[in-house]
Amino acid sequence: MGVVARTQGLIDAVTKQIETLHHVSNLYYIPNQGDLAAWLVQNSPADRAFFCNSGAEANEAAIKLARKHAKVKLGLEEPVIITALDSFHGRTMATITATGQPKYQKDFGPLLPCFEYVPYNDPEALKVGQDRKPQRRL
Ligand SMILES: Cc1ncc(COP(=O)(O)O)c(C=O)c1O
């Protein structure tokens, strides 16, 4: 979750940008985004940057990357993602599935398969889950 203070610098930057270009599909190259991606790659261990607009999209991408890695690199057909009970990961279908709170999932089923939940701060529960189907855990 991000909270940004409303400073004059932010207002000036947003005003300048909206006078130039408001929104562009990610089908097109965006010079400012390219510059930021280059900066991120130069100043972090990452070799690529991924941009999105919400926490849910970031988690959705993480879920997709984990599943793709499990299938393509590890050869697993049904990899399981374990998340924490009482966690919150967003409001898309994949992220409400990952969210370990039934109140966010109610009335939206069927949810995605291959998610399991363990309590926070309970390494034994995580270990039991891992031991049950060791070849499928992410
Ligand atoms: C841990 C966590 N993941 C994901 C989200 C979802 O973020 P967004 O509302 O930007 O989709 C939140 C939002 O509070 C969050 O706290």
The ligand as an SDF file (V2000), in Angstrom:
LIG
                    3D

 16 16  0  0  0  0  0  0  0  0999 V2000
   -0.0810   -6.8360    1.0700 C   0  0  0  0  0  0  0  0  0  0  0  0
   -0.9910   -6.2550    0.0390 C   0  0  0  0  0  0  0  0  0  0  0  0
   -1.0500   -6.8320   -1.1700 N   0  0  0  0  0  0  0  0  0  0  0  0
   -1.8710   -6.3380   -2.1190 C   0  0  0  0  0  0  0  0  0  0  0  0
   -2.6820   -5.2370   -1.8930 C   0  0  0  0  0  0  0  0  0  0  0  0
   -3.5910   -4.7510   -2.9910 C   0  0  0  0  0  0  0  0  0  0  0  0
   -3.1510   -3.5340   -3.4750 O   0  0  0  0  0  0  0  0  0  0  0  0
   -4.0830   -2.6800   -4.4580 P   0  0  0  0  0  0  0  0  0  0  0  0
   -5.2520   -2.2030   -3.6510 O   0  0  0  0  0  0  0  0  0  0  0  0
   -3.1830   -1.5690   -4.9160 O   0  0  0  0  0  0  0  0  0  0  0  0
   -4.5020   -3.5950   -5.5880 O   0  0  0  0  0  0  0  0  0  0  0  0
   -2.6420   -4.6110   -0.6560 C   0  0  0  0  0  0  0  0  0  0  0  0
   -3.5090   -3.4730   -0.3920 C   0  0  0  0  0  0  0  0  0  0  0  0
   -3.7210   -3.0410    0.7360 O   0  0  0  0  0  0  0  0  0  0  0  0
   -1.7800   -5.1250    0.3460 C   0  0  0  0  0  0  0  0  0  0  0  0
   -1.7300   -4.5610    1.5590 O   0  0  0  0  0  0  0  0  0  0  0  0
  1  2  1  0
  2  3  1  0
  2 15  2  0
  3  4  2  0
  4  5  1  0
  5  6  1  0
  5 12  2  0
  6  7  1  0
  7  8  1  0
  8  9  2  0
  8 10  1  0
  8 11  1  0
 12 13  1  0
 12 15  1  0
 13 14  2  0
 15 16  1  0
M  END
$$$$
